[in-house]
């Protein structure tokens, strides 16, 4: 789906009162462009009301702390779950491999650049999940055993 297609679909949906009550038009465009899924782990963020309203986040693909010129560019905002957003934090996918974006050359990101940067960020988030999972599993086991033992 192209950015233009996603924006047209979102704009048509935004004409509906229920949609307007729950999303801003720019945010809805991001949701449609990402097909309502986390850009990093592919979680369906529209699966339940709780997931939709409590678990989603919009992430600056290129961190606004490092790229202040992109802070308000919609192209730099992507839909993700809070878990992935917290794992990514200020990771800069532009510095992982050959730089794709330079302020001097580009003022906005194009779809090809965004797709490559998302791919890099997705790999980073997945590595972070794998790194942190063993510690979480041990803590979870200890808590579960303690709860069982204490009735």
C-alpha positions as CSV (number, residue, x, y, z in Angstrom):
1,X,0.0,0.0,0.0
2,X,1.4,3.4,-0.9
3,X,1.4,6.3,1.4
4,X,-1.1,8.1,-0.9
5,X,-3.5,5.0,-0.8
6,X,-3.2,4.8,3.0
7,X,-4.0,8.5,3.4
8,X,-7.0,8.3,1.0
9,X,-8.4,5.3,2.9
10,X,-7.8,7.0,6.2
11,X,-9.4,10.2,5.0
12,X,-12.5,8.3,3.9
13,X,-12.7,6.5,7.2
14,X,-12.3,9.7,9.1
15,X,-15.6,10.9,7.7
16,X,-17.3,8.4,10.1
17,X,-18.2,9.9,13.5
18,X,-17.1,6.9,15.5
19,X,-13.7,6.9,13.8
20,X,-13.3,10.7,14.4
21,X,-14.2,10.3,18.1
22,X,-11.3,7.7,18.5
23,X,-8.5,8.9,16.3
24,X,-7.0,12.1,15.0
25,X,-6.7,12.2,11.3
26,X,-2.9,12.1,11.3
27,X,-2.8,9.2,13.7
28,X,-5.4,7.3,11.7
29,X,-3.2,7.8,8.6
30,X,-0.3,6.2,10.5
31,X,-2.5,3.3,11.6
32,X,-3.8,2.6,8.1
33,X,-0.3,2.9,6.6
34,X,1.0,0.3,9.1
35,X,-2.2,-1.9,8.6
36,X,-2.9,-1.5,12.4
37,X,0.1,-3.6,13.2
38,X,3.3,-3.0,15.2
39,X,6.0,-2.1,12.7
40,X,8.6,-4.0,14.8
41,X,6.8,-7.2,16.0
42,X,3.7,-7.3,13.8
43,X,1.3,-7.4,16.8
44,X,-2.3,-6.7,15.7
45,X,-3.0,-3.4,17.6
46,X,-6.6,-3.4,16.6
47,X,-7.3,-6.8,18.1
48,X,-9.1,-5.5,21.3
49,X,-10.1,-2.1,22.7
50,X,-7.6,-2.5,25.5
51,X,-4.7,-3.3,23.0
52,X,-5.8,-0.5,20.8
53,X,-6.0,2.2,23.4
54,X,-3.5,1.1,26.0
55,X,-0.8,-0.8,24.2
56,X,-0.1,1.2,21.1
57,X,2.5,3.9,20.6
58,X,3.8,6.1,17.7
59,X,7.5,6.0,17.5
60,X,9.9,8.4,15.8
61,X,11.7,5.9,13.5
62,X,14.7,8.3,13.5
63,X,14.9,9.5,17.1
64,X,13.8,13.2,17.5
65,X,16.7,13.7,19.9
66,X,19.1,13.0,17.0
67,X,17.1,14.3,14.1
68,X,15.1,17.3,15.5
69,X,14.3,18.4,11.9
70,X,12.1,15.2,11.6
71,X,10.3,15.6,14.9
72,X,7.1,16.8,13.3
73,X,7.3,14.9,10.0
74,X,4.5,12.3,9.8
75,X,6.8,10.1,7.6
76,X,9.1,9.7,10.6
77,X,6.2,8.4,12.9
78,X,5.4,4.8,12.8
79,X,2.9,2.7,14.7
80,X,4.3,0.2,17.2
81,X,3.4,-1.4,20.5
82,X,4.7,0.1,23.7
83,X,6.9,-2.9,24.4
84,X,8.8,-2.5,21.2
85,X,8.9,1.3,21.5
86,X,10.5,0.9,25.0
87,X,13.1,-1.6,23.6
88,X,14.0,0.6,20.7
89,X,14.3,3.8,22.8
90,X,16.9,6.0,21.0
91,X,18.3,3.3,18.8
92,X,19.3,5.0,15.5
93,X,18.7,2.6,12.5
94,X,20.4,5.2,10.3
95,X,23.7,4.5,11.9
96,X,23.4,0.7,11.6
97,X,25.0,0.1,8.3
98,X,25.2,2.6,5.4
99,X,23.5,5.8,6.4
100,X,20.2,6.3,4.5
101,X,19.2,9.8,5.7
102,X,21.3,12.9,5.9
103,X,19.8,16.3,6.7
104,X,21.8,17.9,3.9
105,X,20.4,15.6,1.2
106,X,16.9,14.9,2.4
107,X,14.3,16.9,4.2
108,X,11.7,14.1,4.2
109,X,12.0,10.4,4.2
110,X,10.6,8.5,1.2
111,X,8.9,5.1,1.4
112,X,12.0,3.1,0.3
113,X,14.1,4.8,3.1
114,X,11.4,4.2,5.7
115,X,11.1,0.5,4.8
116,X,14.9,0.0,5.1
117,X,15.1,1.9,8.4
118,X,12.1,-0.1,9.8
119,X,13.8,-3.4,8.8
120,X,17.0,-2.3,10.7
121,X,15.0,-1.2,13.7
122,X,12.9,-4.5,13.6
123,X,16.1,-6.5,13.7
124,X,17.4,-4.5,16.6
125,X,14.2,-4.8,18.6
126,X,14.1,-8.6,18.0
127,X,17.8,-8.9,19.2
128,X,16.9,-6.9,22.4
129,X,13.9,-9.2,23.0
130,X,16.1,-12.3,22.7
131,X,18.8,-10.8,25.0
132,X,16.2,-9.9,27.7
133,X,14.0,-13.0,27.6
134,X,16.1,-15.4,29.6
135,X,16.3,-13.0,32.6
136,X,12.5,-12.4,32.4
137,X,11.8,-16.2,32.3
138,X,13.9,-16.8,35.4
139,X,12.2,-14.0,37.3
140,X,8.8,-15.2,36.1
141,X,9.6,-18.7,37.3
142,X,10.7,-17.5,40.7
143,X,7.6,-15.4,41.2
144,X,5.3,-18.2,40.1
145,X,7.0,-20.7,42.4
146,X,6.8,-18.3,45.3
147,X,3.1,-17.6,44.7
148,X,2.4,-21.4,44.5
149,X,4.4,-22.0,47.7
150,X,2.5,-19.3,49.6
151,X,-0.9,-20.3,48.4
